[in-house]
Amino acid sequence: MKVSVIITLKKDVLDPQGKVIHQTLDGMGFDNINEVRQGKYFEIFTKENDKKKAQEKVEEMCKKLLANLVIENYKIIETQ
């Protein structure tokens, strides 16, 4: 089973990489962008067959390792 997760910085946390990407896009002529925030995307393939259990395990992974909960949020976006 595949579980997809997006991890992003919390709104109040500065995102220097996003700022550089925004400035670069602006310099390339994409000047109609207000803000860019970058994050991480994970596809986790698990042996679990139960969708709910798979999501619970991935949520535990996010809390323990994948996301820094002080400055990041995570969201499970898809389970197949």
N, C-alpha and C positions, 0 to 999 in steps of 0.2 A: 504494500500500500504506500502511496506517495502522499506526503504531507508538505505543503508549501507554506513558508513563513516569511513575512517581511518585518524587518527591524529598522526602526527609524529613530532619529534623535528627538527628544521631547522638544516642544515648541520653544521653550525658554532657553534651550541650550544653543550656544553659538555653533554654526556649521561652516567652518572656514573652507572646507573642500567644496561645499555647495556654493559658497560665495565666489570662489575662483571659477567654478564651472559657469556660474551666472555671468561673471565679467567676460569670460571667454566667448560665451554665446553672444553676448551683447556686441563684442568686438567683431564677431562674424556676421553681424547684421540682424541677428535675432533680438531686436530691441523691444519687443512687446511682451517680455517676460518680467513678472514682478519679483519672483524669488525662486531659487532652486534649493532643494534639500535633498541630500543624498542618504542612502541607507544600505542595508544588506538584504539579500534574498537567499533563502535556503530551500532546497528540495531535499527532503529527508525520506529515504526509502526504508520502510520498516517491514519486519516479518509479521507484524500484528495484522490480523484479518478483521478485527472489530474496529470500525471507524471511530467510535467514541474513545476506546482505549488508546488507539493510535494518537488521537489528538491530545489526550491527557498526558501521554508519555512525551510528546513533543513540547507541550506546554511546560512540563517539568524540566526538559532540556533547556528551554528558553530561560526559565527562572534561574537555573543553576549554572549555565555556561554561555549560551548563545547571546543573551542580551544583558547589558549592564543596566539593571533596573533603576539605578540612580539617575541616569541620563538618557535612557532609551525606552521606547515602547515596542511591543511586538504584537503581531496580529497573524493568526493562522488564517490564510486566505483560501485554501483549497485542500480537500482531501479526496484522493481517488483510490 
